[in-house]
């Protein structure tokens, strides 16, 4: 069944509003809810057509309408299909972009280490205030449901859930509509207890599934917070006599492999109030305990959409600070330009 754009928008508005309120939806509500700029009379005519098609129904004598199973089905077939296409395109673009960005950042770390004769680290960009882009449920088999959760930063989390019985297509459809109506574009901070309770209440017998999905959302956002760190030039540190002691060298190499310590360094660098984005840590100032015999200089680069990454150079306290700071400043300016052009 094909609907023109106007009827599609009205049907979508009825479904979204009904899921949110649980009340039959009238033409006056739709006139405020859509961007069609149509009169209530015109909307009533369109709603009458949708009712004749069996897509909405009038549950009692009130003027409001609610979607039928057939209406939900059409909504999924015509509108959720668009989301499937968007997701597939996004996955393709994501794989291409991540592959190119990862290769470039690894090369940056390598070239920087070669040119400075120090150890280097470069992080992939971090996205602030991550929000949910899309959630989709699908039946894998009679006892398993798959939730695909997409988060800002193009993190995709697949979560498998056990179910007591197979869900009908219409049941999965209603849950998909419910989840995306409430959660699309929401940040972790937006998902409060009131919202969770509302969604679970409207999910009825499937409230337990919602509980699993909220857990998956938290895991997806947590994964999005984990930053890729690329290091290079660790053996360069052996060139400096003051760092050549076996115990010192071991500690330093361990520090460059210590994810927690590097995370602390990156967090401090990213949260610095230094206006030029350059941070210099000398000896004991280092936030990494096993780098107290070194100096670290970090800089921040930015993507057009606000994501930020860190570049760091680790060397002896007698490093050429002027050259290192100048190199980092030029490099971050160049990366800013490259990324903003690509976006």
RODO-2510 file (C-alpha; in nm, 4 decimals, decimal comma):
residues 343
     n   res          X          Y          Z
     1     x     0,0000     0,0000     0,0000
     2     x     0,1446     0,3321    -0,1097
     3     x     0,0663     0,6548     0,0746
     4     x     0,1445     1,0062    -0,0384
     5     x     0,3788     1,2137     0,1761
     6     x     0,0959     1,3952     0,3540
     7     x    -0,0759     1,0745     0,4662
     8     x     0,2568     0,9238     0,5717
     9     x     0,3320     1,2237     0,7929
    10     x    -0,0148     1,2198     0,9466
    11     x     0,0037     0,8453     1,0155
    12     x     0,3486     0,8843     1,1669
    13     x     0,2258     1,1700     1,3858
    14     x    -0,0730     0,9652     1,5064
    15     x     0,1494     0,6686     1,5964
    16     x     0,4129     0,8827     1,7722
    17     x     0,1539     1,0823     1,9679
    18     x    -0,0443     0,7739     2,0652
    19     x     0,2676     0,5979     2,1919
    20     x     0,3617     0,9019     2,3968
    21     x     0,0208     0,9681     2,5528
    22     x    -0,1765     0,6458     2,5230
    23     x    -0,4769     0,8583     2,4241
    24     x    -0,6684     0,8688     2,0930
    25     x    -0,5321     1,1416     1,8666
    26     x    -0,7523     1,4111     1,7151
    27     x    -0,7070     1,6343     1,4129
    28     x    -0,6378     1,9413     1,6279
    29     x    -0,3449     1,7626     1,7911
    30     x    -0,2079     1,6558     1,4529
    31     x    -0,2340     2,0120     1,3186
    32     x     0,0054     2,1210     1,5951
    33     x     0,2199     1,8075     1,5780
    34     x     0,3222     1,8108     1,2115
    35     x     0,4931     2,0643     0,9868
    36     x     0,2279     2,0325     0,7164
    37     x     0,0509     2,3591     0,8031
    38     x    -0,2870     2,2063     0,7228
    39     x    -0,6236     2,2978     0,8670
    40     x    -0,8003     2,0616     1,1059
    41     x    -1,0679     2,0036     0,8402
    42     x    -0,8100     1,8895     0,5824
    43     x    -0,6440     1,6651     0,8385
    44     x    -0,9854     1,5157     0,9279
    45     x    -1,0373     1,4284     0,5607
    46     x    -0,6964     1,2620     0,5422
    47     x    -0,7654     1,0749     0,8673
    48     x    -1,0960     0,9539     0,7233
    49     x    -0,9038     0,8152     0,4241
    50     x    -0,6546     0,6448     0,6566
    51     x    -0,9439     0,4946     0,8535
    52     x    -1,1069     0,3692     0,5347
    53     x    -0,7758     0,2034     0,4460
    54     x    -0,7815     0,0258     0,7826
    55     x    -0,4687     0,2020     0,9087
    56     x    -0,6314     0,3840     1,2006
    57     x    -0,9530     0,3331     1,3919
    58     x    -1,1889     0,5224     1,6198
    59     x    -1,2025     0,3246     1,9478
    60     x    -1,5179     0,4989     2,0724
    61     x    -1,7341     0,7962     1,9928
    62     x    -1,4596     1,0533     2,0538
    63     x    -1,3037     1,2237     1,7551
    64     x    -0,9642     1,0675     1,8312
    65     x    -0,8045     0,7843     1,6345
    66     x    -0,5531     0,5150     1,7233
    67     x    -0,3327     0,3092     1,4898
    68     x    -0,4372    -0,0422     1,3915
    69     x    -0,1942    -0,3319     1,3561
    70     x    -0,2112    -0,2728     0,9823
    71     x    -0,1170     0,0903     1,0420
    72     x     0,1786    -0,0104     1,2572
    73     x     0,2871    -0,2560     0,9883
    74     x     0,2756     0,0076     0,7159
    75     x     0,4666     0,2449     0,9408
    76     x     0,7454    -0,0091     0,9749
    77     x     0,7510    -0,1187     0,6111
    78     x     0,7585     0,2341     0,4734
    79     x     0,9274     0,4378     0,7421
    80     x     1,1487     0,2084     0,9465
    81     x     1,2889     0,0850     0,6160
    82     x     1,4338     0,4320     0,5751
    83     x     1,6173     0,3814     0,9041
    84     x     1,7540     0,0496     0,7795
    85     x     1,8923     0,2247     0,4721
    86     x     2,0373     0,5045     0,6843
    87     x     2,1996     0,2510     0,9164
    88     x     2,3531     0,0550     0,6295
    89     x     2,4885     0,3725     0,4719
    90     x     2,6202     0,4848     0,8084
    91     x     2,7918     0,1487     0,8700
    92     x     2,9599     0,1677     0,5289
    93     x     3,0717     0,5256     0,5840
    94     x     3,1796     0,4434     0,9371
    95     x     3,4008     0,1528     0,8303
    96     x     3,5602     0,3648     0,5565
    97     x     3,6116     0,6650     0,7810
    98     x     3,7400     0,4709     1,0828
    99     x     3,9822     0,2762     0,8656
   100     x     4,1180     0,5932     0,7054
   101     x     4,1331     0,7853     1,0326
   102     x     4,3033     0,4998     1,2197
   103     x     4,5651     0,4629     0,9467
   104     x     4,6295     0,8367     0,9408
   105     x     4,6606     0,8718     1,3195
   106     x     4,8975     0,5734     1,3403
   107     x     5,1078     0,7362     1,0697
   108     x     5,1031     1,0677     1,2585
   109     x     5,2394     0,8934     1,5701
   110     x     5,5077     0,7173     1,3663
   111     x     5,6250     1,0270     1,1758
   112     x     5,6206     1,2380     1,4911
   113     x     5,8394     0,9829     1,6723
   114     x     6,0812     0,9683     1,3795
   115     x     6,1115     1,3471     1,3504
   116     x     6,1525     1,4183     1,7214
   117     x     6,3395     1,1077     1,8401
   118     x     6,0989     1,0844     2,1328
   119     x     5,8079     0,8545     2,2187
   120     x     5,4658     0,9682     2,0933
   121     x     5,0990     0,8960     2,1459
   122     x     4,7935     0,9974     1,9454
   123     x     4,4325     0,9319     2,0430
   124     x     4,1299     0,8872     1,8230
   125     x     3,8797     1,1722     1,8639
   126     x     3,6360     1,1648     2,1562
   127     x     3,2775     1,2825     2,1214
   128     x     3,1284     1,4844     2,4058
   129     x     2,7681     1,4504     2,5284
   130     x     2,7017     1,1361     2,3291
   131     x     2,3436     1,0732     2,2222
   132     x     2,1547     0,7739     2,0875
   133     x     2,1076     0,7744     1,7119
   134     x     1,8906     0,4690     1,6639
   135     x     1,7724     0,1450     1,8264
   136     x     1,6383    -0,1540     1,6365
   137     x     1,5056    -0,4843     1,7699
   138     x     1,4834    -0,7976     1,5579
   139     x     1,3992    -1,1627     1,6302
   140     x     1,6947    -1,3996     1,5910
   141     x     1,5120    -1,7183     1,6869
   142     x     1,2246    -1,8246     1,9121
   143     x     1,4153    -1,7450     2,2302
   144     x     1,6543    -1,4670     2,1292
   145     x     1,6083    -1,1016     2,0450
   146     x     1,8814    -0,8776     1,9026
   147     x     1,9005    -0,5081     1,9892
   148     x     2,1211    -0,2905     1,7662
   149     x     2,2064     0,0330     1,9482
   150     x     2,3812     0,3144     1,7614
   151     x     2,5465     0,5950     1,9590
   152     x     2,7120     0,9238     1,8590
   153     x     3,0699     0,8672     1,7544
   154     x     2,9271     0,5875     1,5368
   155     x     2,9577     0,3219     1,8056
   156     x     2,7323     0,0248     1,7272
   157     x     2,6421    -0,2105     2,0119
   158     x     2,4713    -0,5452     1,9498
   159     x     2,2984    -0,6923     2,2533
   160     x     2,1421    -1,0382     2,2583
   161     x     1,8496    -1,0983     2,4933
   162     x     1,6671    -1,4126     2,5988
   163     x     1,2877    -1,4076     2,5651
   164     x     1,0367    -1,6589     2,6975
   165     x     0,8432    -1,6781     2,3729
   166     x     0,8851    -1,5612     2,0143
   167     x     0,7543    -1,2104     1,9537
   168     x     0,5166    -1,1417     1,6675
   169     x     0,6277    -0,8934     1,4032
   170     x     0,3696    -0,6424     1,5226
   171     x     0,4970    -0,6710     1,8803
   172     x     0,8554    -0,6061     1,7726
   173     x     0,7353    -0,3200     1,5580
   174     x     0,5544    -0,1508     1,8467
   175     x     0,8597    -0,1872     2,0697
   176     x     1,0829    -0,0343     1,7991
   177     x     0,8479     0,2599     1,7593
   178     x     0,8239     0,3035     2,1379
   179     x     1,2002     0,2995     2,1880
   180     x     1,2851     0,5405     1,9073
   181     x     1,0020     0,7792     1,9935
   182     x     1,1430     0,8283     2,3418
   183     x     1,5162     0,7643     2,3037
   184     x     1,6293     0,8834     1,9606
   185     x     1,8565     1,1834     2,0180
   186     x     1,8622     1,1360     2,3968
   187     x     2,1852     1,1491     2,5965
   188     x     2,2591     0,9283     2,8955
   189     x     2,1718     1,2250     3,1183
   190     x     1,8311     1,2562     2,9491
   191     x     1,7358     0,8971     3,0306
   192     x     1,6026     0,9501     3,3821
   193     x     1,3963     0,7233     3,6065
   194     x     1,0717     0,8864     3,4971
   195     x     1,1436     0,8196     3,1290
   196     x     1,2506     0,4618     3,2016
   197     x     0,9338     0,3958     3,4022
   198     x     0,7136     0,5464     3,1287
   199     x     0,8741     0,3281     2,8619
   200     x     0,8508     0,0142     3,0777
   201     x     0,4861     0,0862     3,1571
   202     x     0,3985     0,1302     2,7898
   203     x     0,5972    -0,1854     2,7060
   204     x     0,3620    -0,3831     2,9317
   205     x     0,4578    -0,7503     2,9406
   206     x     0,7870    -0,6661     2,7670
   207     x     0,9160    -0,4434     3,0501
   208     x     1,1991    -0,6922     3,1177
   209     x     1,3185    -0,6513     2,7586
   210     x     1,3313    -0,2753     2,8122
   211     x     1,5474    -0,3322     3,1223
   212     x     1,7982    -0,5262     2,9112
   213     x     1,7962    -0,2569     2,6437
   214     x     1,8735     0,0167     2,8977
   215     x     2,1686    -0,1929     3,0130
   216     x     2,2819    -0,2233     2,6507
   217     x     2,2529     0,1534     2,6035
   218     x     2,4738     0,2157     2,9071
   219     x     2,7293    -0,0360     2,7742
   220     x     2,7238     0,1228     2,4273
   221     x     2,7827     0,4711     2,5646
   222     x     3,0584     0,3344     2,7889
   223     x     3,2240     0,1750     2,4851
   224     x     3,1952     0,5052     2,3012
   225     x     3,3891     0,6630     2,5889
   226     x     3,6822     0,4235     2,5433
   227     x     3,9483     0,5960     2,3377
   228     x     4,1854     0,4297     2,0940
   229     x     4,5466     0,5230     2,1737
   230     x     4,8235     0,4806     1,9164
   231     x     5,1848     0,4915     2,0387
   232     x     5,5157     0,4926     1,8566
   233     x     5,8868     0,5485     1,9189
   234     x     5,9100     0,3758     2,2563
   235     x     6,2607     0,2495     2,1759
   236     x     6,3713     0,6095     2,1155
   237     x     6,3791     0,6507     2,4935
   238     x     6,6737     0,4107     2,5133
   239     x     6,8872     0,6716     2,3325
   240     x     6,9018     0,8965     2,6382
   241     x     7,1553     0,7928     2,9070
   242     x     6,9503     0,9380     3,1909
   243     x     6,6669     0,7041     3,0936
   244     x     6,8884     0,4064     3,0092
   245     x     6,8804     0,2512     3,3547
   246     x     6,7126    -0,0925     3,3244
   247     x     6,4659    -0,0189     3,6052
   248     x     6,3768     0,3218     3,4618
   249     x     6,3423     0,1814     3,1109
   250     x     6,1170    -0,1007     3,2307
   251     x     5,8926     0,1434     3,4183
   252     x     5,8758     0,3739     3,1191
   253     x     5,7890     0,0981     2,8745
   254     x     5,5241    -0,0309     3,1167
   255     x     5,3828     0,3212     3,1442
   256     x     5,3452     0,3435     2,7670
   257     x     5,1478     0,0176     2,7774
   258     x     4,9430     0,1138     3,0841
   259     x     4,5979     0,2056     2,9581
   260     x     4,4778     0,3479     3,2889
   261     x     4,7784     0,5759     3,3292
   262     x     4,7530     0,7034     2,9718
   263     x     4,3789     0,7617     3,0184
   264     x     4,4555     0,9844     3,3179
   265     x     4,7086     1,1798     3,1132
   266     x     4,4620     1,2211     2,8254
   267     x     4,1755     1,3251     3,0548
   268     x     4,3907     1,5882     3,2239
   269     x     4,5144     1,7167     2,8902
   270     x     4,1628     1,7315     2,7402
   271     x     4,0221     1,9108     3,0450
   272     x     4,3017     2,1658     3,0582
   273     x     4,1941     2,5292     3,0610
   274     x     4,5082     2,6253     2,8706
   275     x     4,3793     2,8427     2,5870
   276     x     4,6313     2,7269     2,3260
   277     x     4,5660     2,3578     2,3921
   278     x     4,9336     2,2863     2,4813
   279     x     5,0179     2,1259     2,8158
   280     x     5,3725     2,0702     2,9445
   281     x     5,4379     1,8274     3,2314
   282     x     5,7937     1,8254     3,3688
   283     x     5,9111     1,5414     3,5898
   284     x     5,6998     1,5211     3,9057
   285     x     5,4194     1,7180     3,7376
   286     x     5,3375     1,4162     3,5252
   287     x     5,0005     1,2532     3,6029
   288     x     5,1580     0,9160     3,5101
   289     x     5,3554     0,7806     3,8063
   290     x     5,6113     0,5890     3,5974
   291     x     5,6929     0,8945     3,3863
   292     x     5,8246     1,1132     3,6687
   293     x     6,1746     1,1062     3,5150
   294     x     6,0413     1,2385     3,1829
   295     x     5,8723     1,5400     3,0382
   296     x     5,5455     1,5181     2,8472
   297     x     5,4020     1,7744     2,6088
   298     x     5,0426     1,7311     2,4891
   299     x     4,8202     1,9162     2,2445
   300     x     4,4544     1,8906     2,1444
   301     x     4,3130     1,8693     1,7923
   302     x     3,9463     1,9155     1,7014
   303     x     3,6922     1,7876     1,4496
   304     x     3,4240     2,0095     1,3025
   305     x     3,1454     1,8524     1,5118
   306     x     3,3287     1,9174     1,8401
   307     x     3,5095     1,5859     1,8888
   308     x     3,8592     1,6225     2,0294
   309     x     4,1744     1,4145     2,0361
   310     x     4,5151     1,4336     2,2050
   311     x     4,8689     1,4192     2,0698
   312     x     5,1546     1,3685     2,3148
   313     x     5,5344     1,3634     2,3028
   314     x     5,7307     1,1944     2,5831
   315     x     6,1021     1,2543     2,6243
   316     x     6,3767     1,3306     2,8753
   317     x     6,3537     1,6431     3,0894
   318     x     6,6199     1,7984     2,8632
   319     x     6,3961     1,7679     2,5561
   320     x     6,3943     2,0539     2,3049
   321     x     6,0753     2,2183     2,4384
   322     x     6,0713     2,4957     2,1801
   323     x     6,0866     2,2493     1,8908
   324     x     5,8344     2,0109     2,0473
   325     x     5,5773     2,2819     2,1231
   326     x     5,6185     2,4307     1,7758
   327     x     5,5844     2,0865     1,6127
   328     x     5,2678     2,0061     1,8073
   329     x     5,1138     2,3446     1,7360
   330     x     5,1741     2,3089     1,3611
   331     x     5,0534     1,9481     1,3596
   332     x     4,7280     2,0184     1,5467
   333     x     4,6550     2,3115     1,3159
   334     x     4,7095     2,0833     1,0173
   335     x     4,4882     1,8063     1,1621
   336     x     4,2143     2,0575     1,2433
   337     x     4,2219     2,1719     0,8804
   338     x     4,2249     1,8164     0,7396
   339     x     3,9368     1,6917     0,9549
   340     x     3,7219     2,0009     0,9060
   341     x     3,7677     1,9820     0,5294
   342     x     3,6629     1,6144     0,5329
   343     x     3,3543     1,6905     0,7393
***
